[in-house]
Amino acid sequence: MHQATPAAALPRGATALFAVACGTAVANVYFAQPLLVALGNEFAIAPAALGAVVTLTQIGYGLGLFLIVPLGDRLDPRRLITVQLLLLAAALLFVATATSSAALLAGMASVGLLAVVTQSLVACAASFTEPARRGRVVGTVTSGVVTGILLARTVSGLLGDLAGWRSVYLTSAVLTCAAALTLHRVIPRRDTPAPTLGYGRLLTSTVRLFTRERLPRLRALFALLVFAAFSTLWSSVTLVLSDPPLSLSSTAIGAFGLLGAAGALAANVAGRLNDRGHANRTTGFGLALLTLSWLPLALTRHSLWALAAGVVLLDLAVQAVHVTNQSLIHALHPEAGSRLIGGYMVFYSIGSAVGALAATTLYAAAGWSAVCVLGAGFSGLALVIWALTESGATRPAGKMSTTTHDPAGARPRR
């Protein structure tokens, strides 16, 4: 397989900086979840429609994954990432100053569109790392993503209670500008020439990579189902925790995000296991754990301890599967890493949007128990698909395919 790793390498300590930048960027997609009740009250959005705030953010994220992230295979990653971060800061300011529900929703979609800089950073870090360490680096950077997702709820809940929901987005805009300036100085210039594909061919080649290769299609399906389950929990748990008899504050609701910090540990461990050739076993274990997590989650109304246990199990499972997926698909064609990761994450975004909208709608109609059945259904379906298609596969990530591919769309070569 052709390895298109640039000659330049990330400076020492840059992996940790990438992890922090990823966490800062991806947090913007999740800030709204503990604030849904406050947003609904200010903009007169009905409870059943609150899922649209999360769904539009995820739709924007999905569009950005397909339209923006593949540019990392064509443009200088330092310039691309810097511009994305500065535009993201502008979108966050727009949300913070919104005066109508239409402006709020448009701003949320824009934030989602530009927050895909997270995946540009993951692809960039992977491309500047030698193959033997790639799983470990992806795991470390993804642990930053996990931490950002989890702390997003805690920070937004706390700031929302102390200074109002607008302060959340203003603070994030400042931090995003700081990340842009820092990364512009840290990211190396690309030492090898980038493909000379036009933008249209770049996008169509992304589609071809998925239509011609079984591995990214299957891993994308896992992503869709896993993140549908993830979003089912986090988009609706705010509603059940804020309703009687629990009636928790935004700060208390956001604090439950800290319980999922174990997911960051799972990301690192999964990356190392992938480097050792245990990707499929890690996937199966993660999907089984994800399915089981809904048993304690179903008891949330009766026990916050049960909720805590379910959150830990669910986040461990989701991140183990997610890191494994990204490591496997990037190893398939490193020269097309941005396109593969961007295309894969489109399915993540679709799953997150479906889970958010379905969960909030179902909660309004049938309550928390029905939501838990939905989440368990997504999780169990992913586990069944793994058992039918991947349970017997034990090949290392670097040996998943003997087919090389011209990402511009040339015929596969063996």
C-alpha positions as CSV (number, residue, x, y, z in Angstrom):
1,M,0.0,0.0,0.0
2,H,1.3,3.4,-0.9
3,Q,2.0,5.5,2.2
4,A,1.7,9.2,1.5
5,T,3.0,10.4,4.9
6,P,4.6,13.8,4.5
7,A,8.3,14.1,5.3
8,A,7.6,16.8,7.9
9,A,6.5,15.7,11.3
10,L,4.7,17.4,14.2
11,P,6.9,19.0,16.8
12,R,7.3,17.4,20.2
13,G,4.2,18.0,22.3
14,A,2.0,19.0,19.3
15,T,-0.2,15.9,19.7
16,A,-1.4,17.2,23.0
17,L,-2.0,20.6,21.5
18,F,-4.0,19.0,18.7
19,A,-6.1,17.2,21.3
20,V,-6.9,20.4,23.2
21,A,-7.8,22.2,19.9
22,C,-10.0,19.3,18.9
23,G,-11.8,19.4,22.2
24,T,-12.3,23.2,22.0
25,A,-13.7,23.0,18.5
26,V,-16.0,20.0,18.9
27,A,-17.4,21.3,22.2
28,N,-19.3,23.9,20.2
29,V,-21.5,21.2,18.7
30,Y,-22.7,20.1,22.2
31,F,-22.9,23.3,24.2
32,A,-26.6,23.6,23.5
33,Q,-27.7,20.4,25.1
34,P,-27.8,21.5,28.7
35,L,-29.1,24.8,27.6
36,L,-32.1,23.5,25.6
37,V,-34.7,24.5,28.3
38,A,-33.2,28.0,28.5
39,L,-33.1,28.4,24.8
40,G,-36.7,27.2,24.5
41,N,-37.9,29.7,27.1
42,E,-36.1,32.7,25.5
43,F,-37.0,31.9,21.9
44,A,-40.5,30.3,22.5
45,I,-39.5,27.0,21.1
46,A,-41.8,24.1,22.0
47,P,-40.3,21.2,24.0
48,A,-41.0,18.7,21.2
49,A,-39.1,21.0,18.7
50,L,-36.1,21.6,20.9
51,G,-34.3,18.7,19.2
52,A,-34.1,20.9,16.0
53,V,-31.4,23.0,17.7
54,V,-29.2,20.0,18.0
55,T,-30.3,18.5,14.6
56,L,-29.5,21.6,12.6
57,T,-26.1,21.8,14.2
58,Q,-25.5,18.2,13.2
59,I,-26.8,18.8,9.7
60,G,-24.4,21.7,9.3
61,Y,-21.7,19.4,10.7
62,G,-22.5,16.7,8.1
63,L,-22.4,19.3,5.2
64,G,-19.0,20.5,6.5
65,L,-17.6,17.0,6.6
66,F,-18.4,16.4,3.0
67,L,-17.7,19.9,1.6
68,I,-14.8,21.1,3.7
69,V,-12.8,18.3,5.3
70,P,-11.7,16.7,2.0
71,L,-9.9,19.9,1.2
72,G,-7.2,18.7,3.7
73,D,-6.0,16.3,0.9
74,R,-5.5,19.3,-1.5
75,L,-4.7,22.4,0.5
76,D,-2.0,23.3,2.9
77,P,-3.4,22.0,6.2
78,R,-2.0,24.9,8.2
79,R,-3.8,27.5,6.2
80,L,-7.0,25.5,5.9
81,I,-7.3,24.8,9.7
82,T,-6.4,28.4,10.6
83,V,-9.2,29.8,8.3
84,Q,-11.7,27.3,9.5
85,L,-11.1,28.3,13.2
86,L,-11.4,32.0,12.5
87,L,-14.7,31.5,10.6
88,L,-15.9,29.3,13.4
89,A,-15.2,32.1,15.9
90,A,-17.3,34.5,13.7
91,A,-20.2,32.0,13.7
92,L,-20.0,31.7,17.5
93,L,-20.3,35.4,17.8
94,F,-23.4,35.3,15.5
95,V,-25.1,32.8,17.8
96,A,-24.2,34.8,20.9
97,T,-25.9,37.8,19.5
98,A,-29.0,36.1,18.0
99,T,-32.3,37.9,18.6
100,S,-34.7,35.5,17.0
101,S,-35.2,31.8,16.8
102,A,-34.5,31.9,13.0
103,A,-31.1,33.6,13.7
104,L,-30.3,31.1,16.4
105,L,-31.0,28.1,14.2
106,A,-29.0,29.6,11.3
107,G,-26.1,30.3,13.6
108,M,-26.2,26.8,15.1
109,A,-26.1,25.3,11.6
110,S,-23.1,27.6,10.7
111,V,-21.3,26.5,13.9
112,G,-21.8,22.9,13.0
113,L,-20.6,23.5,9.4
114,L,-17.3,25.0,10.7
115,A,-16.8,22.8,13.7
116,V,-15.6,20.1,11.3
117,V,-12.2,21.6,11.8
118,T,-12.0,18.9,14.5
119,Q,-11.8,16.2,11.8
120,S,-9.4,18.3,9.8
121,L,-7.1,18.3,12.8
122,V,-7.5,14.5,13.3
123,A,-6.6,13.9,9.6
124,C,-3.7,16.3,9.8
125,A,-2.3,14.7,12.9
126,A,-2.6,11.2,11.3
127,S,-0.9,12.4,8.1
128,F,2.1,13.7,9.9
129,T,2.6,10.5,11.9
130,E,4.4,7.3,10.8
131,P,2.1,4.3,10.4
132,A,3.4,2.3,13.4
133,R,2.3,5.1,15.8
134,R,-0.8,6.3,13.9
135,G,-3.4,4.5,16.0
136,R,-1.8,5.8,19.2
137,V,-1.8,9.4,17.9
138,V,-5.3,9.2,16.6
139,G,-6.3,7.8,20.0
140,T,-4.6,10.7,21.9
141,V,-6.2,13.4,19.6
142,T,-9.6,11.7,19.9
143,S,-9.3,11.6,23.6
144,G,-9.3,15.4,23.3
145,V,-12.4,15.2,21.3
146,V,-14.0,13.0,23.9
147,T,-13.0,15.4,26.7
148,G,-14.3,18.4,24.7
149,I,-17.7,16.7,24.1
150,L,-18.1,15.8,27.8
151,L,-16.8,19.1,29.3
152,A,-19.0,21.0,26.8
153,R,-22.1,20.0,28.8
154,T,-20.5,20.8,32.2
155,V,-19.0,24.1,31.1
156,S,-22.1,25.3,29.3
157,G,-24.4,24.3,32.1
158,L,-22.2,26.1,34.7
159,L,-21.7,29.3,32.6
160,G,-25.4,29.2,31.6
161,D,-26.4,29.4,35.2
162,L,-23.8,32.0,36.2
163,A,-23.9,34.4,33.2
164,G,-26.6,33.3,30.8
165,W,-26.4,31.0,27.8
166,R,-24.9,33.8,25.5
167,S,-21.7,33.8,27.7
168,V,-21.0,30.2,26.6
169,Y,-20.7,31.2,22.9
170,L,-18.8,34.4,23.6
171,T,-16.2,32.6,25.7
172,S,-15.8,29.9,23.0
173,A,-15.3,32.5,20.3
174,V,-12.3,33.9,22.2
175,L,-10.8,30.5,22.8
176,T,-11.3,29.5,19.2
177,C,-9.4,32.6,18.0
178,A,-6.5,31.7,20.4
179,A,-6.4,28.2,19.0
180,A,-6.2,29.5,15.5
181,L,-3.2,31.7,16.3
182,T,-1.4,28.9,18.1
183,L,-1.9,26.2,15.5
184,H,-0.8,28.5,12.7
185,R,2.6,28.5,14.3
186,V,2.7,24.8,15.2
187,I,1.4,22.9,12.1
188,P,4.2,22.1,9.6
189,R,3.9,23.0,6.0
190,R,3.2,20.1,3.7
191,D,6.5,18.8,2.3
192,T,5.0,16.5,-0.3
193,P,2.9,17.9,-3.2
194,A,-0.8,17.6,-2.7
195,P,-3.1,16.1,-5.3
196,T,-4.0,18.5,-8.1
197,L,-7.6,17.4,-8.2
198,G,-10.2,20.1,-8.9
199,Y,-12.8,20.6,-6.1
200,G,-15.5,18.7,-7.9
201,R,-13.3,15.7,-8.5
202,L,-12.1,15.8,-5.0
203,L,-15.7,15.4,-3.7
204,T,-16.6,12.7,-6.2
205,S,-13.5,10.8,-5.3
206,T,-14.7,10.8,-1.7
207,V,-17.9,9.0,-2.8
208,R,-15.9,6.6,-4.9
209,L,-13.7,5.6,-2.0
210,F,-16.8,4.5,-0.1
211,T,-18.6,2.9,-3.0
212,R,-15.6,0.8,-3.9
213,E,-14.3,-0.2,-0.5
214,R,-16.3,-2.4,2.0
215,L,-14.3,-1.4,5.1
216,P,-15.2,2.3,5.1
217,R,-18.9,1.5,4.3
218,L,-19.2,-0.9,7.2
219,R,-17.4,1.4,9.6
220,A,-19.5,4.3,8.5
221,L,-22.6,2.2,9.3
222,F,-21.3,1.5,12.8
223,A,-20.7,5.2,13.2
224,L,-24.2,6.1,12.2
225,L,-25.8,3.6,14.7
226,V,-23.4,4.3,17.5
227,F,-23.8,8.0,17.4
228,A,-27.5,7.7,17.0
229,A,-27.5,5.9,20.3
230,F,-25.1,8.5,21.8
231,S,-27.3,11.4,20.7
232,T,-30.4,9.6,21.9
233,L,-29.1,9.8,25.4
234,W,-27.5,13.3,25.5
235,S,-30.3,15.1,23.6
236,S,-33.0,13.9,25.8
237,V,-31.5,13.4,29.2
238,T,-31.6,17.1,29.8
239,L,-35.4,16.9,29.5
240,V,-35.9,14.1,32.0
241,L,-33.4,15.6,34.5
242,S,-35.1,19.0,34.4
243,D,-38.6,17.6,34.7
244,P,-40.2,16.7,38.1
245,P,-39.4,14.8,40.3
246,L,-35.7,15.4,39.6
247,S,-35.9,19.1,38.5
248,L,-32.1,19.6,38.3
249,S,-30.4,22.9,37.3
250,S,-28.4,23.3,34.1
251,T,-25.2,23.1,36.2
252,A,-26.2,19.8,37.8
253,I,-27.3,18.4,34.4
254,G,-24.0,19.5,32.8
255,A,-22.0,17.9,35.6
256,F,-23.1,14.4,34.4
257,G,-20.9,15.0,31.4
258,L,-17.9,14.6,33.7
259,L,-18.9,11.0,34.4
260,G,-18.2,10.1,30.8
261,A,-14.5,11.2,31.1
262,A,-13.7,7.5,31.1
263,G,-14.4,7.7,27.4
264,A,-11.1,9.6,27.0
265,L,-9.3,6.7,28.5
266,A,-11.1,4.3,26.2
267,A,-9.9,6.4,23.2
268,N,-6.2,5.9,24.1
269,V,-6.6,2.2,24.9
270,A,-8.5,1.6,21.7
271,G,-5.8,3.3,19.6
272,R,-3.1,1.1,21.1
273,L,-5.1,-2.0,20.6
274,N,-5.7,-1.1,17.0
275,D,-1.9,-0.7,16.5
276,R,-1.5,-4.3,17.9
277,G,-4.1,-5.7,15.5
278,H,-7.1,-6.1,17.8
279,A,-9.5,-3.7,16.1
280,N,-12.4,-6.1,15.5
281,R,-12.4,-7.5,19.0
282,T,-12.3,-3.9,20.4
283,T,-15.3,-3.1,18.2
284,G,-17.3,-6.1,19.3
285,F,-16.6,-5.4,23.0
286,G,-17.5,-1.8,22.6
287,L,-20.8,-2.5,20.8
288,A,-21.8,-5.1,23.5
289,L,-21.0,-2.6,26.2
290,L,-23.0,0.1,24.4
291,T,-26.1,-2.2,24.3
292,L,-25.8,-3.1,28.0
293,S,-25.5,0.5,29.1
294,W,-29.2,1.1,28.4
295,L,-30.2,-1.2,31.3
296,P,-29.0,1.2,34.0
297,L,-29.9,4.2,31.9
298,A,-33.6,3.0,31.9
299,L,-33.6,3.5,35.7
300,T,-32.6,7.2,35.6
301,R,-35.9,8.4,37.0
302,H,-35.4,6.2,40.1
303,S,-31.7,6.5,40.6
304,L,-29.1,9.0,39.6
305,W,-26.5,6.4,40.4
306,A,-27.9,4.2,37.7
307,L,-27.7,7.2,35.3
308,A,-24.0,7.7,36.3
309,A,-23.2,4.0,35.6
310,G,-25.0,4.1,32.3
311,V,-23.2,7.3,31.2
312,V,-19.7,5.8,32.0
313,L,-20.5,2.5,30.1
314,L,-22.0,4.3,27.1
315,D,-19.1,6.8,26.7
316,L,-16.5,4.1,27.1
317,A,-18.2,2.0,24.4
318,V,-18.8,4.9,21.9
319,Q,-15.2,6.2,22.0
320,A,-13.6,2.7,21.8
321,V,-15.6,2.0,18.6
322,H,-15.0,5.5,17.2
323,V,-11.2,5.5,17.5
324,T,-11.0,2.0,16.1
325,N,-13.2,3.1,13.1
326,Q,-11.0,6.1,12.3
327,S,-7.7,4.3,12.7
328,L,-8.8,1.5,10.3
329,I,-10.2,3.7,7.5
330,H,-7.2,6.1,7.6
331,A,-4.8,3.1,7.3
332,L,-6.6,1.9,4.2
333,H,-5.5,4.9,2.1
334,P,-3.4,7.4,4.0
335,E,-3.0,9.6,0.9
336,A,-6.8,10.2,1.0
337,G,-7.0,10.4,4.8
338,S,-9.0,13.7,4.9
339,R,-11.6,12.4,2.5
340,L,-12.0,9.1,4.2
341,I,-12.3,10.6,7.7
342,G,-14.6,13.3,6.4
343,G,-16.8,10.8,4.6
344,Y,-16.9,8.6,7.6
345,M,-17.9,11.4,9.9
346,V,-20.8,12.3,7.6
347,F,-22.5,9.2,8.9
348,Y,-21.6,10.2,12.4
349,S,-23.4,13.4,11.9
350,I,-26.4,11.7,10.3
351,G,-26.7,9.4,13.2
352,S,-26.4,12.2,15.7
353,A,-29.1,14.2,14.0
354,V,-31.5,11.3,13.7
355,G,-30.9,10.4,17.4
356,A,-31.5,13.9,18.6
357,L,-34.7,14.5,16.7
358,A,-36.1,11.0,17.3
359,A,-35.3,11.1,21.1
360,T,-36.8,14.5,21.9
361,T,-39.9,13.7,19.8
362,L,-40.3,10.3,21.4
363,Y,-39.8,11.7,24.9
364,A,-42.6,14.2,24.4
365,A,-44.9,11.5,23.1
366,A,-44.0,8.4,25.2
367,G,-41.5,9.3,27.9
368,W,-38.1,8.2,29.0
369,S,-38.7,4.4,28.8
370,A,-39.4,4.7,25.1
371,V,-36.3,6.7,24.6
372,C,-34.2,4.0,26.3
373,V,-35.8,1.4,24.0
374,L,-34.8,3.5,21.0
375,G,-31.2,3.8,22.2
376,A,-30.9,0.1,22.9
377,G,-32.4,-0.6,19.5
378,F,-29.7,1.5,17.7
379,S,-27.0,-0.2,19.9
380,G,-28.3,-3.7,19.5
381,L,-28.6,-3.4,15.7
382,A,-24.9,-2.3,15.5
383,L,-23.9,-5.3,17.6
384,V,-25.9,-7.7,15.4
385,I,-24.3,-6.3,12.2
386,W,-20.8,-6.7,13.7
387,A,-21.6,-10.3,14.7
388,L,-22.7,-11.1,11.2
389,T,-20.0,-9.3,9.3
390,E,-16.9,-8.7,11.4
391,S,-16.8,-11.1,14.4
392,G,-14.4,-13.5,12.7
393,A,-12.0,-10.9,11.3
394,T,-8.8,-10.5,13.3
395,R,-6.4,-8.9,10.8
396,P,-4.3,-5.8,11.9
397,A,-5.3,-2.4,10.7
398,G,-2.5,-2.2,8.3
399,K,-3.6,-5.4,6.6
400,M,-7.2,-4.8,6.2
401,S,-6.9,-4.4,2.4
402,T,-4.4,-5.4,-0.3
403,T,-6.0,-3.0,-2.7
404,T,-4.5,0.3,-3.5
405,H,-6.6,3.1,-4.8
406,D,-6.0,6.2,-6.7
407,P,-8.2,8.6,-4.7
408,A,-8.8,10.6,-7.8
409,G,-10.9,7.7,-9.1
410,A,-8.5,5.5,-11.0
411,R,-9.2,1.8,-11.2
412,P,-8.2,-0.2,-8.1
413,R,-4.8,-2.0,-8.5
414,R,-3.9,-5.2,-6.8
